[in-house]
Amino acid sequence: MKEENTLLVGYDLDNEYTQINCCTSSSEPETVFASGGMEQSMIPTALCCKEETGEWFYGSEALECRNQKNGIYVDDLLGKLIRGENQTIFDIVYTPEQLLEKFLRRTLGLLRTRYADQGILQMVLTVRGLSHELSEKLKPVLEGLGLLEDRVQILDYGECFMHYALSQKKELWQNDVVLFDYGKKGLVHYQLTIGKRTVPAAVMLHREDLSNEFPYDLLQRESPERLSFHFMDVAEVLLHRQLVSTLYFTGTGFEGAWAVDTMKKLCFNRRVFRGQNLYTKGACYAAKAIYTGGRKDILLLSEERLYSSFSLKVYHNTKEEEIILGRAGEEWKYAGNKLRVILDDTACLEFTINNTMKKMPITVDMVLEGLTKRENKTIQLEIEVSFPDRNTAIVFVRDLGFGGFYETNYRVWEQTFVL
């Protein structure tokens, strides 16, 4: 990594274990270890404050401090952040933001130790079960570390799986790709569907929570033979008549011998891989994609991205044009636009919905009922579009008046469109 003075970082922040990978724009992800041993690639997401000195430890050293009863142990850092739960440590009250910042600062310090002359150019932090609420709570913590929004993005596991799978050899994603994630919260199934009829190729992510059908405690309740039989039942239903190139397995639930035998049964005409660093590597590939501008031959359509483009038909310089208000493949929480228009003998706004998985776009109208009657081309409107999820657009319109000729009447319109 000596050819560049910058690092692209993938950081998997899980409530149990944290993993870090880094690379440059011209290298592959490398695992960052807490010590020389391979077992330290999974860093316990925990802190411990030593009683005698007030010194803070993290990871495996925090576990050792707890086991020796030498201090106050702190875990469930993400849970505390979500709940807004403070913790008192030796008469000092710490907010969950302060505790998480301590952990992040110490783990990111591993980069300074190994790559002393390199700084973080772009970082992707990935979290299981990411919500908008959690994302908003993480941002000020990252800002406290000097990682502003222009240098860090927060993505969910599904998005990072997409980046990981599509960064492998093309023969591994020539057809659909499946991931089974079996951790403490139970079994989750992801499937990437590779669309070959569109340019760029649309890659759609489907996620299915199977934790009720295949909970984590089955590992204790079932024999290896029964566990394998039950999992094969679930997998064969999901894979029935599916053209799948590659299967990935991750999560501590797949570490037993039962899983190895089961995977061998699923190998027929498929490639099978197992590992625990898929999300952190995927986050690293995502950081590289953000830095380099991404791939032009692939359009990612995860749960976090719009499946459709949403545009407004306008006339500009005597020609009809489409003003894009939300683009397919764009993260819906960051999508949206605001513009001003002048109406030309109409009380209707005409929008176009272009779904990447359908052949033809459709036109939808927004009728401005009760629009004030004025001379033609003297009604100026502000149009603002937002996306509360990947399948919905909300259009908000307000009357702006017309300069010094007509004052606004403060009339507003709002309409929701299903994309």
Beta strands, then each sheet from edge to edge (+ up, - down):
strand 1: 6-13
strand 2: 17-23
strand 3: 30-31
strand 4: 43-44
strand 5: 47-50
strand 6: 56-58
strand 7: 71-74
strand 8: 87-89
strand 9: 92-94
strand 10: 119-127
strand 11: 152-156
strand 12: 176-183
strand 13: 186-194
strand 14: 201-209
strand 15: 244-250
strand 16: 271-274
strand 17: 298-301
strand 18: 308-316
strand 19: 319-326
strand 20: 337-342
strand 21: 348-355
strand 22: 362-367
strand 23: 380-389
strand 24: 392-401
strand 25: 412-418
sheet 1: 3+ 2- 1+ 10+ 11+
sheet 2: 3+ 2- 4+
sheet 3: 6+ 5- 7+
sheet 4: 8+ 9-
sheet 5: 16+ 15+ 12+ 13- 14+ 17+
sheet 6: 19+ 18- 21+ 22-
sheet 7: 20+ 23- 24+ 25-
end
